[in-house]
């Protein structure tokens, strides 16, 4: 099995930037107001809008690196889904997971900086393929499992694993697991959760009964493979 933590020279530079500058310097809960978003980035286009705010594609002024920036009003962020999501994302650094780079607070807005992953959902890939070959399905599933093994090793449970929350990158065809809004940090492997969250079609019977462990993600992965 491929070692997901192996990286080349370009990845090493990116990892150094992430680990050195962002992982410690910019933590959710300690948003930086002294360095407004527009001093570091310039917006390219809007990627999406909703009741939460909007997501823009932006380029970092220092090196033209493309980033996805989620812009949310502070009142809609604090203590809600997106704050929980980004508290978890800042703990993660894996090639099959959406990468968090930092955050800003400026004029009652919160700017959440993540990796930009051009591509499409796994659900779209399945529709386009019709019947996917075993080799292709095996490749995608291996990377999904690698991502799950990694987050489970950190006692993080995704709880909403489904094809719509998996991106296939356009150029590399690499799997990226996204949307940690329903995720939970647990204290032990056997901790039982009771919140009935997630998407019914991919939820295990234990989730539906309100008594489950992190193994719920493995059930969802099995449904995706099927």
MARBA-3410 file (N, C-alpha, C, O; in Angstrom, 1 decimal):
226
0.8,-1.2,0.0,0.0,0.0,0.0,0.9,1.3,0.0,1.9,1.3,0.7 ~ 0.5,2.2,-0.8,1.2,3.5,-0.8,1.2,4.2,0.5,0.2,4.2,1.2 ~ 2.4,4.8,0.9,2.5,5.5,2.1,2.0,6.9,1.8,2.7,7.7,1.1 ~ 0.9,7.3,2.4,0.3,8.6,2.1,1.1,9.8,2.7,0.9,10.9,2.2 ~ 2.0,9.5,3.6,2.7,10.6,4.2,4.0,10.9,3.4,4.7,11.9,3.8
4.3,10.1,2.4,5.5,10.4,1.6,5.3,11.6,0.7,4.2,11.8,0.1 ~ 6.3,12.5,0.7,6.1,13.7,-0.1,7.4,14.0,-0.9,8.5,13.6,-0.5 ~ 7.2,14.7,-2.0,8.4,15.2,-2.8,8.8,16.5,-2.4,8.4,17.1,-1.4 ~ 9.8,17.1,-3.1,10.4,18.4,-2.7,9.4,19.5,-2.6,9.4,20.3,-1.7 ~ 8.5,19.6,-3.6,7.4,20.6,-3.6,6.5,20.5,-2.4,6.2,21.5,-1.7
6.1,19.2,-2.1,5.3,19.0,-0.9,6.0,19.3,0.3,5.4,19.8,1.3 ~ 7.3,19.1,0.4,8.1,19.4,1.6,8.1,20.9,1.9,8.0,21.3,3.1 ~ 8.2,21.7,0.8,8.2,23.1,1.0,6.8,23.6,1.6,6.7,24.3,2.5 ~ 5.7,23.0,0.9,4.4,23.3,1.4,4.1,22.9,2.8,3.5,23.6,3.6 ~ 4.6,21.7,3.1,4.4,21.1,4.5,5.1,22.0,5.5,4.6,22.3,6.6
6.3,22.5,5.1,7.1,23.4,6.0,6.3,24.7,6.3,6.3,25.1,7.4 ~ 5.7,25.2,5.2,5.0,26.5,5.4,3.8,26.2,6.3,3.5,27.0,7.2 ~ 3.1,25.1,6.1,1.9,24.8,6.8,2.2,24.5,8.3,1.7,25.2,9.2 ~ 3.2,23.6,8.5,3.5,23.3,9.9,4.2,24.4,10.7,3.9,24.6,11.9 ~ 5.0,25.2,10.0,5.8,26.2,10.7,4.9,27.5,10.9,4.9,28.1,12.0
4.3,27.9,9.8,3.6,29.2,9.9,2.2,29.2,10.4,1.7,30.0,11.1 ~ 1.4,28.2,9.9,0.0,28.2,10.1,-0.4,27.3,11.3,-1.3,27.7,12.1 ~ 0.2,26.2,11.4,-0.3,25.2,12.4,-0.2,25.8,13.8,-1.1,25.6,14.7 ~ 0.8,26.6,14.1,0.9,27.3,15.4,0.5,28.7,15.4,-0.1,29.2,16.4 ~ 0.8,29.4,14.3,0.5,30.9,14.3,-0.9,31.3,14.2,-1.3,32.3,14.8
-1.7,30.5,13.6,-3.1,30.9,13.3,-4.1,29.8,13.7,-4.4,28.9,12.9 ~ -4.5,29.9,14.9,-5.4,28.9,15.4,-6.8,29.4,15.6,-7.0,30.6,16.0 ~ -7.8,28.6,15.2,-9.2,28.9,15.5,-9.4,29.2,16.9,-8.8,28.4,17.8 ~ -10.1,30.2,17.3,-10.3,30.6,18.7,-9.3,31.7,19.0,-9.5,32.4,20.1 ~ -8.3,31.9,18.2,-7.4,33.1,18.3,-7.2,33.7,17.0,-6.1,33.8,16.5
-8.3,34.1,16.4,-8.3,34.7,15.0,-7.5,36.0,15.0,-7.5,36.8,15.9 ~ -6.8,36.2,13.9,-5.9,37.3,13.8,-6.6,38.5,13.2,-7.0,38.5,12.0 ~ -6.7,39.6,13.9,-7.3,40.8,13.4,-6.3,41.8,13.0,-6.6,42.8,12.3 ~ -5.1,41.6,13.3,-4.0,42.5,13.0,-3.5,42.4,11.6,-2.7,43.3,11.1 ~ -3.9,41.4,10.9,-3.4,41.1,9.5,-4.5,40.8,8.6,-4.8,39.7,8.3
-5.3,41.9,8.2,-6.5,41.7,7.4,-6.3,40.8,6.2,-5.2,40.9,5.6 ~ -7.3,40.1,5.8,-7.3,39.2,4.7,-6.7,39.8,3.4,-5.9,39.2,2.8 ~ -7.2,41.0,3.1,-6.8,41.6,1.8,-5.3,42.1,1.7,-4.9,42.5,0.7 ~ -4.6,42.0,2.8,-3.2,42.3,2.8,-2.4,41.1,2.3,-1.3,41.3,1.8 ~ -3.0,39.9,2.5,-2.3,38.7,2.1,-2.8,38.1,0.8,-2.0,37.4,0.1
-4.1,38.3,0.5,-4.7,37.7,-0.6,-5.4,38.7,-1.5,-5.8,39.7,-1.1 ~ -5.6,38.3,-2.8,-6.5,39.0,-3.6,-7.5,38.0,-4.2,-7.1,37.0,-4.7 ~ -8.8,38.4,-4.2,-9.9,37.5,-4.6,-9.8,37.4,-6.2,-9.6,38.3,-6.9 ~ -10.1,36.1,-6.6,-10.2,35.9,-8.1,-11.6,35.7,-8.6,-12.0,36.4,-9.5 ~ -12.4,34.9,-7.9,-13.8,34.7,-8.2,-14.5,34.1,-7.1,-13.9,33.5,-6.2
-15.9,34.2,-7.1,-16.7,33.5,-6.1,-17.0,32.1,-6.6,-17.4,31.9,-7.7 ~ -16.7,31.2,-5.7,-16.9,29.7,-6.0,-18.3,29.3,-5.6,-18.9,28.3,-6.2 ~ -18.9,29.9,-4.6,-20.2,29.5,-4.1,-20.7,30.5,-3.1,-20.0,31.1,-2.4 ~ -22.1,30.6,-2.9,-22.7,31.4,-1.9,-23.8,30.7,-1.3,-24.4,29.8,-1.9 ~ -24.1,31.0,0.0,-25.2,30.4,0.7,-25.6,31.2,1.9,-25.2,32.4,2.0
-26.5,30.7,2.7,-27.0,31.4,3.9,-25.8,31.7,4.8,-25.9,32.7,5.6 ~ -24.7,30.9,4.8,-23.6,31.0,5.7,-22.7,32.2,5.3,-22.0,32.8,6.1 ~ -22.7,32.6,4.0,-21.8,33.6,3.5,-21.4,33.2,2.1,-22.2,32.8,1.3 ~ -20.1,33.2,1.8,-19.6,32.8,0.5,-18.2,32.2,0.5,-17.5,32.4,1.5 ~ -17.9,31.5,-0.5,-16.5,30.9,-0.7,-15.9,31.6,-1.9,-16.5,31.6,-3.0
-14.7,32.1,-1.8,-14.0,32.7,-2.9,-12.7,32.0,-3.2,-12.1,31.5,-2.3 ~ -12.4,32.0,-4.5,-11.0,31.6,-4.9,-10.1,32.8,-4.8,-10.4,33.8,-5.3 ~ -9.0,32.6,-4.1,-8.1,33.8,-3.9,-6.7,33.3,-4.2,-6.3,32.1,-4.1 ~ -5.8,34.3,-4.5,-4.4,34.0,-4.6,-3.6,34.7,-3.6,-3.8,35.9,-3.3 ~ -2.6,34.0,-3.0,-1.7,34.6,-2.0,-0.8,35.6,-2.7,-0.2,35.2,-3.7
-0.7,36.8,-2.2,0.1,37.8,-2.9,1.6,37.5,-3.0,2.3,38.0,-3.9 ~ 2.0,36.8,-2.0,3.5,36.5,-1.9,4.0,35.5,-2.9,5.1,35.5,-3.4 ~ 3.1,34.5,-3.3,3.5,33.5,-4.2,2.5,33.0,-5.2,2.7,32.0,-5.9 ~ 1.4,33.6,-5.3,0.3,33.2,-6.2,-0.4,31.9,-5.9,-1.1,31.3,-6.7 ~ -0.1,31.3,-4.7,-0.8,30.1,-4.4,-2.3,30.2,-4.3,-2.7,31.2,-3.7
-3.0,29.3,-4.9,-4.5,29.4,-4.9,-5.0,28.8,-3.6,-4.6,27.8,-3.1 ~ -6.0,29.5,-3.0,-6.6,29.1,-1.8,-8.1,29.3,-1.9,-8.6,30.2,-2.6 ~ -8.9,28.5,-1.2,-10.3,28.7,-1.1,-10.6,29.4,0.3,-10.2,28.9,1.3 ~ -11.3,30.5,0.2,-11.5,31.3,1.4,-13.0,31.3,1.7,-13.8,31.8,0.9 ~ -13.4,30.8,2.9,-14.8,30.8,3.3,-15.0,32.0,4.2,-14.3,32.2,5.2
-15.9,32.9,3.8,-16.2,34.2,4.5,-17.5,34.1,5.2,-18.6,33.9,4.5 ~ -17.5,34.2,6.5,-18.7,34.0,7.3,-18.8,35.2,8.3,-17.8,35.7,8.8 ~ -20.0,35.7,8.5,-20.2,36.7,9.6,-19.9,36.1,10.9,-20.2,34.9,11.2 ~ -19.2,36.9,11.8,-18.8,36.4,13.1,-19.9,35.8,13.9,-19.7,34.8,14.6 ~ -21.1,36.4,13.8,-22.2,35.9,14.6,-22.7,34.5,14.1,-23.3,33.7,14.9
-22.4,34.2,12.9,-22.8,32.9,12.3,-21.7,31.8,12.5,-21.9,30.7,12.2 ~ -20.6,32.3,13.0,-19.4,31.4,13.1,-19.2,30.9,14.5,-19.1,29.7,14.8 ~ -19.2,31.8,15.5,-18.9,31.4,16.8,-19.8,30.5,17.5,-21.1,30.7,17.5 ~ -19.3,29.3,18.0,-20.1,28.3,18.6,-21.0,27.5,17.7,-21.9,26.8,18.2 ~ -20.8,27.6,16.4,-21.7,26.9,15.5,-20.9,25.9,14.6,-19.7,25.7,14.9
-21.5,25.4,13.6,-21.0,24.3,12.8,-19.6,24.6,12.3,-18.7,23.8,12.4 ~ -19.4,25.8,11.7,-18.1,26.1,11.1,-17.0,26.2,12.1,-15.8,25.9,11.8 ~ -17.2,26.8,13.3,-16.2,26.8,14.3,-15.8,25.4,14.7,-14.6,25.2,14.8 ~ -16.7,24.5,14.9,-16.4,23.1,15.2,-15.6,22.5,14.1,-14.6,21.8,14.4 ~ -16.0,22.7,12.9,-15.4,22.1,11.7,-13.9,22.5,11.7,-13.0,21.7,11.5
-13.6,23.8,11.8,-12.3,24.3,11.6,-11.4,24.0,12.9,-10.2,24.0,12.7 ~ -12.0,23.9,14.0,-11.2,23.4,15.2,-10.6,22.0,14.9,-9.5,21.7,15.3 ~ -11.4,21.2,14.2,-10.9,19.9,13.9,-10.0,19.9,12.7,-8.9,19.3,12.8 ~ -10.3,20.7,11.7,-9.4,20.7,10.5,-8.0,21.2,10.9,-7.0,20.7,10.2 ~ -7.9,22.1,11.8,-6.5,22.6,12.1,-5.6,21.5,12.8,-4.4,21.7,12.9
-6.2,20.4,13.2,-5.4,19.3,13.8,-4.9,18.3,12.7,-4.1,17.5,13.0 ~ -5.4,18.5,11.5,-5.2,17.5,10.5,-4.2,17.9,9.4,-4.2,19.1,9.0 ~ -3.4,17.0,9.0,-2.4,17.2,7.9,-2.1,15.9,7.2,-1.3,15.2,7.6 ~ -2.9,15.7,6.2,-2.9,14.4,5.4,-3.2,14.7,4.0,-4.1,15.5,3.7 ~ -2.6,14.0,3.0,-2.8,14.3,1.6,-4.2,14.0,1.1,-4.7,14.5,0.1
-5.0,13.2,1.9,-6.3,12.9,1.5,-7.4,13.6,2.3,-8.6,13.2,2.3 ~ -7.0,14.7,2.9,-7.9,15.5,3.7,-7.8,17.0,3.2,-6.7,17.4,2.9 ~ -8.9,17.7,3.2,-8.8,19.1,3.0,-7.9,19.8,4.0,-8.0,19.5,5.2 ~ -7.0,20.6,3.5,-6.0,21.2,4.4,-6.4,22.6,4.8,-6.8,23.4,4.0 ~ -6.3,22.9,6.1,-6.6,24.2,6.7,-5.3,25.0,6.7,-4.3,24.5,7.2
-5.3,26.3,6.3,-4.1,27.1,6.3,-4.1,28.3,7.3,-3.1,28.8,7.6 ~ -5.3,28.7,7.7,-5.3,29.8,8.7,-6.6,30.5,8.7,-7.6,30.1,8.0 ~ -6.7,31.6,9.5,-8.0,32.3,9.6,-7.7,33.8,10.0,-6.7,34.1,10.5 ~ -8.7,34.6,9.6,-8.6,36.0,9.9,-9.9,36.5,10.4,-11.0,35.9,10.1 ~ -9.9,37.5,11.2,-11.1,38.2,11.7,-11.0,39.6,11.4,-10.0,40.3,11.8
-11.9,40.2,10.6,-11.8,41.6,10.3,-13.2,42.2,10.0,-13.9,41.6,9.1 ~ -13.5,43.3,10.7,-14.8,44.0,10.5,-16.0,43.0,10.5,-16.8,42.9,9.6 ~ -16.1,42.2,11.6,-17.2,41.3,11.9,-17.3,40.2,10.9,-18.3,39.5,10.9 ~ -16.2,39.9,10.1,-16.2,38.8,9.2,-15.1,37.8,9.7,-14.0,38.3,10.1 ~ -15.3,36.6,9.5,-14.3,35.6,9.7,-13.9,35.0,8.3,-14.8,34.6,7.5
-12.6,34.9,8.1,-12.1,34.4,6.8,-11.3,33.1,7.1,-10.3,33.1,7.8 ~ -11.8,32.0,6.6,-11.2,30.7,6.8,-10.5,30.2,5.6,-11.1,30.0,4.5 ~ -9.2,30.0,5.7,-8.4,29.7,4.5,-8.1,28.2,4.4,-7.5,27.6,5.3 ~ -8.5,27.6,3.3,-8.2,26.2,3.1,-7.6,26.0,1.7,-7.5,26.9,0.9 ~ -7.1,24.8,1.5,-6.7,24.3,0.2,-7.8,24.5,-0.8,-8.9,24.2,-0.5
-7.4,24.8,-2.0,-8.3,24.9,-3.2,-8.2,23.5,-3.9,-7.1,23.2,-4.4 ~ -9.3,22.8,-4.0,-9.2,21.5,-4.7,-10.1,21.5,-5.9,-11.3,21.1,-5.8 ~ -9.6,21.9,-7.1,-10.4,21.8,-8.3,-10.7,20.4,-8.6,-9.8,19.6,-8.7 ~ -11.9,20.1,-8.9,-12.3,18.7,-9.2,-13.8,18.6,-9.1,-14.6,19.6,-9.2 ~ -14.3,17.4,-8.8,-15.7,17.1,-8.6,-15.9,16.1,-7.6,-15.0,15.4,-7.1
-17.2,16.0,-7.2,-17.6,15.0,-6.1,-17.4,13.6,-6.6,-17.6,13.3,-7.8 ~ -17.2,12.7,-5.7,-17.2,11.3,-6.0,-18.5,10.8,-6.6,-18.6,10.0,-7.5 ~ -19.6,11.4,-6.1,-20.9,11.1,-6.7,-21.0,11.4,-8.2,-21.5,10.6,-8.9 ~ -20.4,12.5,-8.6,-20.4,12.9,-10.0,-19.6,11.8,-10.8,-19.9,11.4,-11.9 ~ -18.5,11.4,-10.2,-17.6,10.4,-10.8,-18.3,9.1,-11.0,-18.2,8.5,-12.1
-19.1,8.7,-10.0,-19.9,7.5,-10.1,-20.9,7.6,-11.2,-21.1,6.7,-12.0 ~ -21.6,8.7,-11.3,-22.6,8.9,-12.3,-22.0,8.9,-13.7,-22.6,8.3,-14.7 ~ -20.8,9.5,-13.9,-20.2,9.6,-15.2,-19.7,8.2,-15.6,-19.7,7.9,-16.8 ~ -19.2,7.4,-14.7,-18.6,6.1,-15.0,-19.7,5.1,-15.3,-19.5,4.2,-16.1 ~ -20.9,5.2,-14.7,-21.8,4.1,-14.7,-21.3,3.0,-13.8,-21.4,3.1,-12.6
-20.8,1.9,-14.4,-20.2,0.9,-13.7,-18.7,1.1,-13.6,-18.0,0.9,-14.6 ~ -18.2,1.4,-12.4,-16.8,1.7,-12.2,-16.0,0.4,-12.2,-16.4,-0.6,-11.7 ~ -14.8,0.4,-12.8,-14.0,-0.8,-12.8,-13.5,-1.1,-11.4,-13.4,-0.2,-10.6 ~ -13.2,-2.3,-11.2,-12.8,-2.7,-9.8,-11.4,-2.0,-9.5,-11.3,-1.6,-8.3 ~ -10.6,-1.9,-10.4,-9.3,-1.3,-10.2,-9.4,0.2,-9.8,-8.8,0.7,-8.9
-10.3,0.9,-10.5,-10.6,2.3,-10.2,-11.2,2.5,-8.8,-10.8,3.3,-8.0 ~ -12.2,1.6,-8.5,-12.9,1.7,-7.2,-11.9,1.4,-6.1,-11.9,2.0,-5.1 ~ -11.1,0.4,-6.4,-10.1,0.0,-5.4,-9.1,1.2,-5.0,-8.8,1.4,-3.9 ~ -8.7,1.9,-6.1,-7.8,3.0,-5.8,-8.4,4.1,-5.0,-7.8,4.6,-4.0 ~ -9.7,4.5,-5.3,-10.4,5.5,-4.6,-10.6,5.0,-3.1,-10.5,5.8,-2.2
-11.1,3.8,-3.0,-11.4,3.3,-1.7,-10.2,3.2,-0.8,-10.3,3.4,0.4 ~ -9.1,2.8,-1.3,-7.8,2.8,-0.5,-7.5,4.1,0.1,-7.2,4.2,1.3 ~ -7.7,5.2,-0.7,-7.4,6.5,-0.2,-8.4,7.0,0.8,-8.1,7.7,1.8 ~ -9.7,6.6,0.6,-10.7,6.9,1.6,-10.3,6.2,3.0,-10.4,6.9,4.0 ~ -9.9,5.0,2.9,-9.5,4.3,4.1,-8.3,4.9,4.8,-8.2,4.9,6.0
-7.4,5.3,4.0,-6.2,5.9,4.5,-6.5,7.2,5.3,-6.0,7.5,6.4 ~ -7.5,8.0,4.7,-7.9,9.2,5.4,-8.6,8.9,6.7,-8.4,9.5,7.7 ~ -9.5,7.8,6.7,-10.2,7.4,7.9,-9.3,6.9,8.9,-9.4,7.2,10.1 ~ -8.3,6.1,8.6,-7.4,5.6,9.5,-6.6,6.7,10.2,-6.3,6.7,11.4 ~ -6.3,7.7,9.4,-5.6,8.9,10.0,-6.4,9.7,11.0,-6.0,9.9,12.1
-7.7,10.0,10.6,-8.5,10.8,11.5,-8.8,10.0,12.8,-8.9,10.5,13.9 ~ -9.1,8.7,12.6,-9.4,7.8,13.7,-8.2,7.7,14.7,-8.4,7.6,15.9 ~ -7.0,7.7,14.1,-5.8,7.7,15.0,-5.7,8.9,15.9,-5.0,8.9,16.9 ~ -6.4,10.0,15.5,-6.4,11.2,16.2,-7.7,11.4,17.0,-8.1,12.4,17.5 ~ -8.5,10.3,17.1,-9.8,10.2,17.8,-10.8,11.2,17.3,-11.5,11.9,18.0
-10.8,11.4,16.0,-11.8,12.2,15.3,-12.7,11.3,14.4,-12.2,10.5,13.6 ~ -14.0,11.5,14.5,-14.9,10.7,13.8,-15.6,11.6,12.8,-16.1,12.7,13.2 ~ -15.7,11.3,11.5,-16.3,12.2,10.5,-17.8,12.3,10.7,-18.3,13.4,10.7 ~ -18.5,11.1,10.7,-19.9,11.0,11.0,-20.8,11.5,9.8,-22.0,11.5,10.0 ~ -20.3,11.9,8.7,-21.1,12.2,7.5,-20.4,11.8,6.2,-20.3,12.6,5.3
-19.8,10.6,6.2,-19.1,10.1,5.1,-20.0,9.7,4.0,-20.9,8.9,4.2 ~ -19.9,10.3,2.8,-20.8,10.0,1.7,-20.1,10.6,0.4,-19.2,11.4,0.5 ~ -20.5,10.1,-0.8,-19.8,10.5,-2.0,-19.8,12.0,-2.2,-18.9,12.6,-2.8 ~ -20.8,12.7,-1.7,-20.9,14.2,-1.9,-19.8,14.9,-1.0,-19.5,16.1,-1.3 ~ -19.3,14.2,0.0,-18.2,14.8,0.8,-16.8,14.3,0.5,-15.9,14.4,1.3
-16.7,13.8,-0.7,-15.4,13.3,-1.2,-15.1,13.9,-2.5,-15.9,13.8,-3.5 ~ -14.0,14.6,-2.7,-13.7,15.3,-3.9,-12.6,14.5,-4.6,-11.7,14.0,-4.0 ~ -12.7,14.3,-5.9,-11.7,13.8,-6.8,-11.0,14.9,-7.5,-11.6,15.6,-8.3 ~ -9.7,15.1,-7.2,-9.0,16.3,-7.8,-8.9,16.1,-9.3,-8.7,15.0,-9.8 ~ -9.0,17.2,-10.0,-9.1,17.2,-11.4,-7.8,16.6,-12.1,-7.9,15.8,-13.0
-6.7,17.1,-11.6,-5.4,16.8,-12.3,-4.8,15.5,-11.7,-4.3,14.6,-12.4 ~ -4.8,15.4,-10.4,-4.1,14.2,-9.7,-5.0,13.0,-9.5,-4.5,11.9,-9.3 ~ -6.3,13.2,-9.6,-7.3,12.2,-9.3,-7.2,11.7,-7.9,-7.7,10.6,-7.5 ~ -6.6,12.5,-7.0,-6.4,12.1,-5.6,-7.8,12.4,-4.9,-8.5,13.4,-5.2 ~ -8.1,11.5,-3.9,-9.3,11.7,-3.1,-9.0,12.7,-2.0,-7.9,12.8,-1.4
-10.0,13.6,-1.8,-10.0,14.6,-0.7,-11.2,14.5,0.1,-12.3,14.7,-0.4 ~ -11.1,14.1,1.3,-12.3,14.1,2.2,-12.6,15.5,2.8,-11.6,16.1,3.3 ~ -13.8,15.9,2.7,-14.1,17.3,3.1,-15.3,17.3,4.0,-15.9,16.2,4.4 ~ -15.7,18.5,4.5,-16.9,18.7,5.3,-16.9,18.0,6.6,-17.4,16.9,6.8 ~ -16.2,18.6,7.6,-16.1,18.1,8.9,-17.1,18.8,9.9,-16.9,18.8,11.1
-18.2,19.3,9.3,-19.1,20.0,10.1,-19.9,19.2,11.2,-20.3,19.7,12.2 ~ -20.0,17.9,10.9,-20.7,17.0,11.9,-19.7,16.1,12.6,-20.1,15.2,13.3 ~ -18.4,16.4,12.4,-17.4,15.5,13.0,-17.3,15.8,14.6,-17.8,16.7,15.1 ~ -16.7,14.8,15.2,-16.6,14.9,16.7,-15.3,14.4,17.1,-14.7,13.4,16.6 ~ -14.7,15.1,18.1,-13.5,14.6,18.8,-13.9,13.8,20.0,-14.6,14.2,20.8
-13.4,12.5,20.0,-13.7,11.6,21.1,-12.5,11.4,22.0,-11.4,11.8,21.6 ~ -12.7,10.8,23.2,-11.6,10.7,24.1,-10.9,9.3,24.1,-9.8,9.1,24.6 ~ -11.6,8.3,23.5,-11.1,7.0,23.5,-11.7,6.2,22.3,-12.7,6.6,21.8 ~ -11.0,5.1,21.9,-11.5,4.3,20.8,-12.9,3.8,21.0,-13.7,3.7,20.0 ~ -13.3,3.5,22.2,-14.6,2.9,22.5,-15.7,3.8,23.0,-16.7,3.4,23.4
-15.4,5.1,22.9,-16.4,6.1,23.3,-17.6,6.0,22.5,-17.6,5.9,21.3 ~ -18.8,6.0,23.2,-20.0,5.8,22.5,-20.7,7.2,22.3,-20.7,8.0,23.2 ~ -21.2,7.4,21.1,-21.8,8.7,20.8,-23.3,8.4,20.6,-23.8,7.3,20.3 ~ -24.1,9.5,20.8,-25.6,9.3,20.8,-26.3,10.2,19.8,-27.5,9.9,19.5 ~ -25.7,11.3,19.3,-26.3,12.2,18.4,-26.6,11.5,17.1,-25.7,10.9,16.5
-27.9,11.5,16.7,-28.2,10.9,15.4,-28.0,11.9,14.3,-28.9,12.7,13.9 ~ -26.8,11.9,13.7,-26.3,12.9,12.7,-25.9,12.1,11.5,-25.8,10.9,11.5 ~ -25.7,12.8,10.4,-25.2,12.2,9.2,-26.3,12.1,8.1,-27.4,12.8,8.3 ~ -26.1,11.3,7.1,-27.1,11.1,6.0,-27.6,9.7,6.1,-26.9,8.7,6.1 ~ -28.9,9.6,6.2,-29.6,8.3,6.5,-29.1,7.1,5.6,-28.8,6.1,6.1
-29.0,7.4,4.3,-28.6,6.3,3.4,-27.2,5.7,3.7,-26.9,4.5,3.4 ~ -26.4,6.5,4.4,-25.0,6.0,4.7,-24.8,5.7,6.2,-23.7,5.4,6.6 ~ -25.8,5.9,6.9,-25.7,5.7,8.4,-25.8,4.3,8.8,-26.7,3.5,8.3 ~ -25.1,3.9,9.8,-25.2,2.5,10.3,-26.4,2.4,11.2,-26.9,3.4,11.7 ~ -26.9,1.1,11.4,-28.0,0.9,12.4,-27.7,1.4,13.8,-28.6,1.9,14.5
-26.4,1.4,14.2,-26.1,1.9,15.5,-26.3,3.4,15.6,-26.7,3.9,16.7 ~ -26.0,4.1,14.5,-26.2,5.6,14.5,-27.7,5.9,14.7,-28.2,6.7,15.4 ~ -28.5,5.1,13.9,-30.0,5.3,13.9,-30.6,5.0,15.3,-31.6,5.5,15.7 ~ -29.9,4.1,16.0,-30.4,3.7,17.4,-29.8,4.6,18.5,-30.2,4.5,19.6 ~ -28.9,5.5,18.1,-28.3,6.5,19.0,-27.3,5.9,20.0,-27.2,6.4,21.1
-26.5,4.9,19.5,-25.5,4.3,20.4,-24.4,3.7,19.5,-24.6,2.6,19.0 ~ -23.4,4.5,19.2,-22.4,4.0,18.2,-21.0,4.5,18.6,-20.8,5.4,19.4 ~ -20.0,4.0,17.9,-18.6,4.3,18.1,-18.0,4.9,16.8,-18.8,5.1,15.8 ~ -16.7,5.1,16.7,-16.1,5.6,15.5,-16.2,4.6,14.3,-16.0,5.0,13.2 ~ -16.6,3.4,14.6,-16.8,2.4,13.5,-17.9,2.8,12.6,-18.0,2.2,11.5
-18.7,3.8,13.0,-19.8,4.2,12.1,-19.2,4.7,10.8,-19.9,4.5,9.7 ~ -18.0,5.2,10.8,-17.4,5.7,9.5,-17.1,4.5,8.6,-17.2,4.7,7.4 ~ -16.7,3.4,9.2,-16.4,2.2,8.4,-17.7,1.7,7.7,-17.6,1.2,6.5 ~ -18.8,1.7,8.4,-20.0,1.3,7.7,-20.3,2.2,6.5,-20.6,1.7,5.4 ~ -20.2,3.5,6.7,-20.4,4.5,5.6,-19.5,4.2,4.4,-19.9,4.3,3.3
-18.2,3.9,4.8,-17.3,3.6,3.7,-17.7,2.4,2.9,-17.6,2.3,1.7 ~ -18.2,1.4,3.6,-18.6,0.2,2.9,-19.8,0.4,2.0,-19.9,-0.2,0.9 ~ -20.7,1.3,2.4,-21.9,1.7,1.5,-21.3,2.4,0.3,-21.8,2.1,-0.8 ~ -20.4,3.3,0.5,-19.8,4.0,-0.7,-19.2,3.0,-1.6,-19.3,3.1,-2.9 ~ -18.4,2.0,-1.1,-17.8,1.0,-2.0,-18.8,0.2,-2.8,-18.6,-0.1,-3.9
-19.9,-0.1,-2.1,-21.0,-0.9,-2.8,-21.5,-0.1,-3.9,-22.5,-0.6,-4.6
END
